[in-house]
């Protein structure tokens, strides 16, 4: 390992924090419905805590890239996220719903810290030759969280009440604080310039030592032609042994205060970093197509999730049984990533991106048949596509992202994916209410579009297109 920091500790912290995050969404929906009596308000809370990630991801990633101790900033983000969940719970039924929804939106700004913020720190924790395996194990924590989080939220709500489920999710996020706080400090020996997100070099304070005066005769000063301006001369006698006074030109006073204040400098630096991060993604074909494919795939996942309650009611005999399909997908995603962790280089990450999208397209298409066995099998197929695709996405980011922009690229991508999921769920909800088949076909077409989007971006020069 590169630092005195245990990778299992990093992995455990990520798993606990992500389990709390996966638990938070269902817990907020259940608590919102229990305390307000409105299913619409409950769904708005879920949308609010997810849709704002697209704004918080880039800023949070830029701050992590600038920080000398990114773990401290990551720990602060986790603490604020847990506090935000608690604030939403406190506001439900006690404050105007608009204020509670605003608290959920503000909390969602920190959501990418639990996904991309953790993963971006992997190169500081493990050696380069172990990064592929560590990356697969890190992606497995998402599958484990997706399996445990919703089940824990539902079980806690049934036994202890929905508000307790929100409290437990916040506690799990807070439980990861020590693992985040102890992350290694940045050890880049080359100081970053302020334009690149680094801190300006300190200016030494105190008196400036006098410059040495050369000995020997002073060379004559050339005289300019033309009339010379009058020079004031002291009228008193010159003390013996002292040189005659030489007039000194007036000194222009320096402007008072800094030209750019610290707050303004930080804003300017963040703006420069954000622009650099976006350019890095757009100008890198590998990053661009990986980001585009993953975001469109996540939109399709949101569409399929919006159909689960109706699928459970019409095919499995109960709306609540639709959540079982998420567990099936999580199990297969874990199993597929376990195989990748054992053989990390068996399939190229770029290939896994588009094949994963095709598998996710096959799942809702099979669900249209409406047979219970086929539906459960479709959920397993969806997980086989989702798990390795996430591992491949992380591998491409680690491979292609510039070191000074790594955190920003990870958190920006995470924010885009979370927002895509929210938009997909919002778009498919009304369609599913009118035609469940239509919503499933919409999810199928969106996932297939993700595979096409991969090939729409030209392959990097000097690298063959994946077979």
Secondary structure, 3 states (H helix, E strand, C coil): CCCCCCHHHHHHHHHHHHHHHHHHHHHHHHHHHHHHCCHHHHHHHHHHHHHCHHHHHHHHHHHHHHCCCHHHHHHHHHHHHHHHHHHHHHHCCCCCHHHHHHHHHHHHCCHHHHCHHHHCCHHHCCCHHHHHHHHHHHHHHHHHHHHHHHHHHHHHHHHHCHHHHHHHHHHHHHHCHHHHHCCCCCCCCCCCCHHHCCCCCCCCCCCCCCCCCCCCCCCCCCCCCCCCCCCCCCCCCCCCCCCCCCCCCCCCCCCCCCCCCHHHHHHHHHHHHHHHHHHHHHHCHHHHHHHHHHHHHHHHHHHHHHCHHHHHHHHHCCHHHHHHHHHHHHHHHHHHHHHHHHCCCCCCHHHHHHHHHHHHHHHHHHHCCCCHHHHHHHHHHHHHHHHHHHHHHHHHHHHHCCHHHHHHHHHHHHHHHHHHHHHHHHHHHHHHHHCHHHHHHHHHHHHHHHHHHHHHCCCCCCCCCCC
